[in-house]
Amino acid sequence: NVFVWIPQHLLSHHQYTNDYEHDVDCHHFAPALISDAMPRMASAESSFNEGWTFVWKGFLTTLGTSILQPLRTLREKPTPNYDVNVTPVPAAVSKRTLWLSVLPSLLVLLYPLLVWLPQAPLLGLWLLVWPWVGMSLIFTTMTQVSHVQQSCQPTQAQSGCWTARQIHASLDYSLGAATPMPEQQLVTALAAGLNAQSLHHAMPTLSCAHFPRVYAEYRQICERHGVTIRHSENVGTAVREMLEYVFENNRPVGGA
């Protein structure tokens, strides 16, 4: 939802990436910890690894961004794990407008249930599951894999430069010096540029269409200034490293 996306993603996440005190993205998978600095909850004393919470919520992220988060904003409820609502309704947007913006998502949710499920159960089930679960898996993979990493945590590198912090908080993949240009171009197109997350965060107004062409020069500029780009070989290795970090970071205290 655009009225939630702007304050949460553009203002909160892009200014304070991986800073759990200000980046609301750090809290969407609670009680799973996706930041080194986040304090553990009481549940951490149990034998359950909250990494599994990250996994099951990863199947429903589009439901949260399209319906649950806008409804929370409409009800003026505090953002989870904050004392105040850090992503309120924009001052220039009426609640009626926000309600109307949620209706298409509600239609996508209810239409298969009311129209197709009774007369064609398999088709109705597919139309119900794919828009939410299928797209959630794509959304979670494309977005979380680039920040929920051990190497991208604030504790790994502190810098007085905002741009350097953005680069340190992001992971790139399929863009190594040895990666063939056709592969870089293909992956960048399929991932809408999110495989060059550090470049996207350093220069968010630059179209991803230019990423493969400018990435080598961008890498050289980072090297000259002593900024280390976090990098994984491909999306498969990036996902593996993300899950390893999540389950390790959420390992119960004293657990195996």
N, C-alpha and C positions, 0 to 999 in steps of 0.2 A: 504494500500500500504506500503510495507516494508520500502521503502526509505523515507516515511513520518512518519511511525510509530516509527522508531528508534529515530530520533531527537525530535519528539513531545512527544512520550510516555516515552521512556526509559530515555532520557536525561532531557527533560523539566519537565514532570509530576512526574517522580519518584524521582527527586532530590528536587523539590520545590512544593510538593503537597499542593494544595489549596492556594498557594501564587500567587495572581492574577498578580503580577508584573513579575513573571517568569514562572508560570505554564500555558502553552498555553491552556490546557483543560478548564480553567476558562472562555475562550472567545468563545468557539465553539457555544454557544447558545445565543450570543449577539443579541439584547440588553438585554436579560434576565440576571439578576444578580444571579450568583450561588455562590457568595462569599460575606461575610459580609463587607469585606474591600473595595470592588470595588465601585468606585464613580458612582453615579447615572447620567444617561444621561438626556438630556432635555426632552425626552419622558416620564420620570418619573412624570412630571408635568401634564400629561394627565390623563384621567380616566381609561385608558386601563392597565390592569395588565399584565406585560410582562411574568408572569408565563405561560400564554397561548402560548407565543413564544417558551418557553422551551418545552412545550408539542408537538406542531406541528413539531418543529425541531427534536424532539425525534423519529419521524416516518421516518426520512430521514438521520440518522447518517451514515449509511453505504454508502450512495451516497456521502456524504461529505468526508469520510475517503478513499474511493476507487477511486473517480474521481475528485471532486472539489478541495480538498487539494493538490493532486499531480499536477493538472493543475495550481494552484496558484504558487506552487514551480517552475514549469517549466517556468512560466512567470516572475519569480523572483519578485513577488509582496510581499510587507510587510505582515507579519502575522497580522490578524485583531487586532486592538487596540494596535499595537506596531509601533514604528517609523521605525524599521528596520525589516528585515526578520530574525526572530529568528530560523527558521527551513529551512535553505537553502538546495540546492542540495548537498549531501555529496561530498567532494572534489574528491573522488575516483570513482564517478559515473558520467558517461556522460549523457547529456540530451537525447541522443538517447536511452540509456538503460532505463532511466526513462519513456520515451514515450512508449517503448515496455512493461514496467511493467504495464501500464495503459490499454493496449489493451484488456486483458481478461475481465476487468470490463466493458469496452465499448461494447464488444461482448455480455455479459450477458444483458446489457441494450437494445441493438439494435436488437438482434436476435428474441425475441418474437414479437417486433413491425413489423419487416420485413417479418418474415416467418409464425408465428402462428396466429397473430391477424387477418389478412385478411381472412383466411380460417376457423379458429376455434376461434371466439372472446372470449368465456369464458375461454378456455384453455390459449389463448394468454394473456388475462388479468391477469390470475393467475400467469403465468410465468413471467409477467412483474412486478406484485405487490409484490409477496412473497419474491424474493431475496432482495428487497430493503426495503419495509415497514415491512414485517414480521421479517426479520433479524435485521432491525434497532431497532424494539421494544425489541428484545432479547438483542441486544448489549447495548442499552441505559439502560435497566433495570439492566443488569448484571454489568455494569461499573459505572454508575452515582449514583446508589443507595448507593454505598459504600463511597462516598465522599461528595455528595451534601446533607449535613445534618447540622442542627444547631449545633449539638454537635461536629462536625468535623472542625469547622471554626478556623482559627488561633487565633481569639479573645477569644476563649474558654480556651485555654491553651498554654502558652508560655514555652518553655524549651530550655536550652542551648545544649541539646543532640539531635542530628539529628535523631536517631532511635526513641526516645520518640516522637518527632514531627511527624514522619511518622505514628506512632501508633495512636496519638491523631487525626490525619487528616483522619482516616479510620474507617469505621463501619463494624462490623462483625454481622452475624446473623445465627441462627440455630446452635449455638456453645456454648450455655450457659451451666453452670455446671449441670443443671437439664435436658438438652437435651439428650435423649438416644443416645448411640453410633451408632446404625443402622441409625438413622435419620441424624446424623452428617455426616456419610459416604456417604449416598445417596445424600444429598444436596450438599456436597462438590464435588461429582462426576458430578452432573448435572450442577453445577455452575463453573466447572473447577477450583475450589479452590477460586473463587472470593468472596465467602461468608466469607472467612478468610482473608479479605483484609488487616487488620493490620499486620498479620503474613506475608503475601505476600510482603508488603512494607518493613517490618523490615528485612526480609531475602528473597529477590527477586530471588535468585538462587536456593532456596529449592523447589523441586517438590511438587506440590499440592497433590500428592499421599500420602505424609507423614503427611499432615496437621491433619487429625483426630487423628492420633497416638501421635503426639507431642503437640497438642493444650493445653491439660491440664497442661503439664509442662511449656509451654510458658506462659500460664495465671499466673502460680505461680511465674515465674521469673518477670513478669510485676508487680505483687503485691508486691514483695520484694523490688522493686525499685520505688514504688510509682507511677507507670504509670497505668492510668485507661483506660482499653479497652472500646471503645464505642461499644455498643451491642444492637441489636434489636432481638425480639423473632424469627421472620421468615421473609421470603422475602416479604410477604404481609404487615406486619407491617413496614418493612423498606421502601417499596414503599410509603405507606401512609405518613410516617414521612418525606420522601423526598419531596413529593408534598406539604405537609403542609408548610414546610420550604420555598420552592420556591415561593409559592403564598404569603406567609407572607413577605418574603424578597423583593418581587417585588410589594408590595401593593403601589398604587399611593400615593404620599405625600398628606396628608389631606383626602385621600379616605377612604371609608368604607371597 
